[in-house]
């Protein structure tokens, strides 16, 4: 009978040790999950901020493109006027030389 009590005591002790290990590892796991969730939340916030900055940069790039296109149009117009003026001056010079 003494052997049977020792056997039951060993099983009870083993069950207590397994329960303690399981309980402690469960707490550590949930703590780790909370840490990972906090990191995921921080990354989501960083991603959102980066997306907002990218949208703002895209808007600025669009404005810069519009300004560049306007400058090109102005330069083309100035070049056209210059060519017209050069043509007029050339005609006037030829007319003056012809007389």
Secondary structure, 3 states (H helix, E strand, C coil): CHHHHHHHHHHHHHHHHHHHHHHHHHHHHHHHHHHHHHHHHHHHHHHHHHHHHHHHHHHHHHHHHHHHHHHHHHHHHHHHHHHHHHHHHHHHHHHHHHC
